[in-house]
Amino acid sequence: MDMTEHWRNVFESWPESIPRKGLVISKLGESMQFSNYLVSGGILLMDRDTPDSHGARKVMIGYDQISAVKITAPMDLARFQVMGFQAPM
């Protein structure tokens, strides 16, 4: 499975117990804040609480252009186990 599929799976199966807030970092290094999102086959539509420097409140990005996702809510690592993460053996 390539990273495009991994990112799509993360957003498609995001659990209700984890707030849909954070930052998506593009492969060009741009940080994009989001407060909610919608998924599609190849593009993520993110909603922003505040507009960016161009006045935009919605951002569309291809899953293949996502480099990282930052979660802004303070939480214990154990809460991410519902997303498939586990402690190393």
N, C-alpha and C positions, 0 to 999 in steps of 0.2 A: 504494500500500500504506500503510495507516495504522500508527501506532506499535504497536497491539496485535499486528499480524502481525509486525512487526519484532522485538518482544520474544519472541514465540513462536518465531520462527526462530532467534534467538540461543540460546535454551535447548534447542531440539530438535536443533540441529546443533553443540552445544558440543563441540569436539575433545578427545580424550583427552590431548593434549599440554598442555592448560591445566587446572590444578587447579579442581575444582568448589567453590571456596571464595570467599566474598566477602560483600558486603552488597547487599541490594535496598533502594532508597529508594522509598517509596510516594508517591503524589501528595499525601498529607497530611503528608509530611515525616518519616514514621517510618522509622527504620533497622532493618532486619531482617537479622541475620547468618545465613549458611547455610554448611553444610559438605558438602552434597549436595542433590539435588533429584530430583523426578519430574515429568514433564510430562503434561498432558491437553489437550483441545481449547481450553479457556478459562481454566484455573486452573493455577498453578504450586504444587506442594507442596514446601516447603523443609524440610530437616532441620537441626537446630541441635546443636552439640556440647554447649552448656550451656543450661540453661533461661533464659527471659527472666524479668522481674520477677514474672510471674504463674505461673511454673512450666512454661510451654509449651515443648516441644522441637520441635514441628512447626508450620509456618505455611502456610496456603493464601492465595494472593493471585491475583486476576484479572490477566491480562496487561494489561488496560486500566487498571489502577491502579498500574502500575510507572512511576516517573518516571526512575530511574537505576539502574545496576548498578555497584558498585565492586568491583574485583578487588584482593584483599589480598596475593596472591603477587607478589614482586618479579620482573619479567620484562622483557625487551627488547620494544619495540613490534613488532619484526619477527615475533615469535611469534604475533601476532594476525592476520597475513595469511591464515592458514587459515580465519579467520572472515569473510573478505571485506574486511578493512580494507587500505588501501593509502596510500602517500604521495601527497600532492597533486601535481598536474602543474604 
